[in-house]
Amino acid sequence: MIQSVILSVMSMKCGGCESNVSTKLNKIEGVESVNASFKDNQVTIVFDNEKTTLAILKAAITEAGYSVNND
């Protein structure tokens, strides 16, 4: 089932950071779209929860070198 989540990513500082987060998340099977904003300190992800999980998405952000709020 397709769902959307907004995660707080406090360590993005520029457009390059947005690109890094987006690239990392878009490589995950099941991710439909990513909209990262360093100005808003957040990333919006649309994904198929039958192909990936919220934990995998958060781990990918962390692996890319950014901190994610564990809401």
N, C-alpha and C positions, 0 to 999 in steps of 0.2 A: 504494500500500500504506500502510495506517495504521501510524504509529509514534509512539513517545513519547520525549521528550528532556527532561532536566533541565539547565537552564543556571544558572550562578551570576551573579546580578545584584547587585553589591556596593553600588550607590548608592541603593537604595530605602530610605527612612527612615520611611515611614508607610503607612497604609491608602490614602491618596490616591495614593501612588506605585504601589501594587499595582493600583489601579483604572486609572491611566494606562497601565501596561504591558499589562494585560489588554485594555483597549479597543483599543489600537494593534494588538495581535496578533490579536484577534478580527475585525478588518477584513480580514485577509488570507485570500484564497480558499484553502480546503484546511485551515484551522485548525478542528479539531473541538472542542477545549476548552483552557482556560488556567487554571492555578492559580498565582497569584503570592503569595509570602510574603516580606514585608520582614524578618520575624523570622528566617527561615531563609536569607535572602539568595539566594533561588532562585525560578525559575519553571519549572513543569512544563507542557509543551505537547504535546498530542496532535494530530497533523496527518497529512494525506495527502501523502506525498512525491512523488506523481505530479502534484500541483497546486502545491506550493511546496517550497522548499529550506531547509535549516538556515541558509544564508547570508542568505536573505531574512528569516528570523525574527530573526536576530541584528541585522541592519541596522535592522529596525523598532524593536527595543529601543533601539538607539543613537540613532535618529532621535527617539525619545520623550524623550531626554535622560539615559539611564542607561547605565552601563558594563556590558558583559557579558564574562564570562570566556571566552576563546577556547580552551576545551578541545578 
